[in-house]
Amino acid sequence: KDWEVTYFNNSALTSVKHNDLKLDPKESFWQMFPKAVNTKFFTQFSKAFKDQISVSFEEYSPTLHKWFQIDAVPYGDELNVISKDISPQIIEEKTNNLEIKVFEMNVEGNFTIEELLTFLLSGIEELHPTMYSSILKIENNRVYHIASPRLPEAYTKLLNGALIGPKAGSCGTAAFFKKQIIVDDINTDPLWDDYRAAVSPYGFNSCWSSPIISNKDESLMATYGI
């Protein structure tokens, strides 16, 4: 009743572990998972306790970056919670729905390429909420913003018109070599030496980029950055 965690079985403990999790008996469940307070975990668990009824729901954990199927059963002053990680099924289902919707929008012909790509990236970011994505078109060896639902506008303007090259961040380098570039640490990777000061105010620590190549003549069209 005081939200003290009295027991985790090994499977549950494995599924909820994260870097900052400390199983301190002095801390409540909500102190262990503070971001869960604004989700169904809190409202549904509270309802189960208050009304003494079983609840079943699906919810995304912003701390663990996973979707869970939850069944919570009250028993007096205790709440027994059974959780199942359903992330693979949710991602597959949402991805299929997104692909169908984008295909339908494209067939309708009422949307610009910018609108289509922005809708597509928004759907991908919904599946991976901690991810920021962008598509840059390549013209005359320079990158130009075309779609990025969540990147700060000031940042996209900063990159607009930047030259591609062998040491031009992730996207500019991917465009130059026409191959995927993975930078795990922007703060130390030499590919970002000329752009580190520009990106540091925004808190981005890694960036992966893949070139988008025409299947007609293998020309470079754009880059997809994550």
C-alpha positions in Angstrom: 0.0 0.0 0.0 3.0 2.3 0.4 4.3 1.2 -3.0 7.2 -0.7 -1.5 8.6 -3.4 -3.8 8.6 -6.6 -1.8 9.7 -9.0 -4.6 10.9 -9.2 -8.2 11.3 -12.6 -9.8 14.4 -13.0 -12.0 12.5 -12.5 -15.3 10.8 -9.3 -14.1 14.0 -7.9 -12.7 15.8 -8.5 -16.0 13.1 -6.8 -18.0 13.0 -3.6 -15.8 16.7 -3.1 -15.1 18.3 0.1 -16.3 21.5 2.0 -15.6 20.1 4.2 -12.8 18.0 1.5 -11.1 18.9 0.9 -7.5 16.8 -1.6 -5.6 16.8 0.3 -2.4 14.2 -1.0 0.1 13.8 2.6 1.3 12.6 3.8 -2.0 9.1 3.3 -3.4 8.3 1.9 -6.8 7.7 5.5 -8.1 11.1 6.6 -6.9 12.7 3.8 -8.8 10.7 4.7 -11.9 9.9 8.4 -11.6 8.9 8.8 -15.3 6.2 6.2 -14.8 4.1 8.6 -12.7 2.7 10.3 -15.8 1.6 7.0 -17.4 -0.9 4.3 -17.2 1.4 2.5 -14.8 0.4 5.0 -12.1 -3.3 5.5 -12.9 -4.0 1.8 -13.4 -2.1 0.6 -10.4 -3.8 3.2 -8.3 -7.2 2.2 -9.6 -6.5 -1.4 -8.8 -5.6 -0.5 -5.3 -8.5 1.9 -4.7 -11.2 -0.2 -6.3 -9.7 -3.6 -5.4 -10.1 -4.8 -9.0 -7.8 -6.4 -11.5 -6.6 -4.3 -14.3 -5.0 -5.2 -17.7 -3.4 -2.7 -20.0 -0.6 -2.0 -22.5 1.8 0.9 -21.9 5.2 2.3 -23.0 7.9 2.8 -20.4 9.9 6.0 -21.2 12.7 4.9 -18.8 13.1 1.4 -20.3 12.1 2.3 -23.9 9.9 -0.8 -24.0 6.2 -1.6 -24.4 4.7 -3.9 -21.8 1.5 -5.9 -21.4 0.6 -5.5 -17.7 -1.8 -7.5 -15.5 -2.2 -6.2 -12.0 -4.2 -8.0 -9.3 -4.8 -6.6 -5.9 -4.7 -8.8 -2.8 -5.5 -6.8 0.3 -2.7 -4.4 0.9 -0.6 -5.9 -1.9 -0.5 -5.6 -5.7 0.7 -8.5 -7.8 2.0 -7.3 -11.1 2.7 -9.6 -14.1 4.6 -7.8 -17.0 5.4 -9.0 -20.5 7.7 -7.2 -22.8 5.7 -6.9 -26.1 8.0 -4.4 -27.8 8.8 -6.6 -30.9 5.1 -7.2 -31.6 4.2 -3.5 -31.1 7.0 -2.2 -33.3 6.1 -4.7 -36.1 2.4 -3.8 -36.0 3.0 -0.1 -35.9 5.6 -0.3 -38.7 3.3 -2.2 -41.0 0.5 0.3 -40.3 2.9 3.2 -41.0 4.0 1.7 -44.3 0.4 1.2 -45.5 -0.5 4.8 -44.5 2.4 6.3 -46.3 1.7 4.2 -49.4 -1.9 5.4 -49.4 -0.9 9.0 -49.0 1.5 8.6 -51.9 -1.1 7.1 -54.1 -3.6 9.9 -53.3 -1.1 12.4 -54.8 -2.2 15.2 -52.6 1.0 15.5 -50.5 4.4 17.0 -51.2 7.5 14.9 -50.8 8.3 17.0 -47.7 4.9 16.2 -46.2 5.2 12.5 -46.9 8.7 12.2 -45.5 7.9 14.3 -42.4 4.9 12.0 -41.8 7.1 8.9 -42.2 9.8 10.2 -39.9 7.2 11.2 -37.3 5.8 7.6 -37.3 9.3 6.2 -36.9 10.1 8.5 -34.0 6.8 7.5 -32.4 8.2 3.9 -32.4 11.5 5.1 -31.0 10.7 8.1 -28.8 14.4 8.9 -27.9 15.4 9.1 -31.6 15.7 12.2 -33.7 15.7 11.7 -37.4 16.2 13.8 -40.6 16.4 13.6 -44.3 18.8 15.9 -46.1 18.7 16.2 -49.9 22.0 16.6 -51.8 22.5 19.2 -54.4 25.8 20.4 -55.9 27.7 18.6 -53.1 25.8 20.4 -50.4 23.2 19.2 -47.9 19.8 20.8 -47.6 17.1 20.1 -45.1 14.0 18.4 -46.4 12.4 16.7 -43.3 13.0 16.4 -39.6 10.0 16.4 -37.3 11.8 17.0 -34.0 15.2 18.5 -34.7 15.4 22.2 -33.5 14.8 24.6 -36.4 17.9 26.6 -35.5 20.0 23.4 -35.9 18.6 22.5 -39.3 19.2 26.0 -40.5 22.8 25.8 -39.3 23.4 22.8 -41.5 21.6 24.0 -44.5 24.0 24.4 -47.4 26.9 22.7 -45.7 29.4 21.0 -48.0 29.8 17.2 -48.0 33.3 15.8 -47.5 35.5 13.2 -45.9 35.2 14.8 -42.5 31.8 16.5 -42.5 29.9 15.1 -39.6 27.8 12.0 -40.1 25.5 13.0 -43.0 28.1 15.0 -45.0 30.6 12.1 -44.7 28.0 9.5 -45.6 27.1 11.5 -48.7 30.7 11.9 -49.6 31.6 8.2 -49.4 28.1 6.9 -50.3 28.2 4.5 -47.4 26.7 4.3 -43.9 28.6 6.3 -41.3 28.1 5.4 -37.6 29.4 7.9 -35.0 28.9 6.6 -31.5 30.4 9.6 -29.7 30.1 13.0 -31.3 32.3 14.5 -28.6 35.4 12.5 -29.6 34.9 11.4 -33.2 37.2 13.4 -35.6 34.4 13.4 -38.2 32.7 16.0 -36.0 35.6 18.2 -35.3 34.3 21.1 -37.5 30.7 20.7 -36.2 31.1 19.8 -32.6 30.7 23.3 -31.3 27.5 23.8 -33.4 25.8 20.6 -32.1 26.9 20.6 -28.5 24.2 23.1 -27.3 21.5 20.6 -28.4 22.8 17.6 -26.4 23.1 15.1 -29.2 25.8 12.5 -28.5 25.7 10.1 -31.4 24.6 10.2 -35.0 24.2 7.5 -37.7 23.7 8.4 -41.3 22.9 6.4 -44.4 23.1 7.6 -48.0 19.9 7.3 -50.1 21.0 6.2 -53.6 18.8 6.3 -56.8 17.9 2.8 -58.0 17.9 4.1 -61.6 21.4 5.5 -62.0 23.0 5.0 -58.6 23.3 8.8 -58.1 23.3 10.2 -54.6 19.9 11.7 -53.7 19.8 12.3 -50.0 20.9 11.1 -46.5 18.9 9.6 -43.7 20.3 10.7 -40.3 19.5 9.3 -36.9 
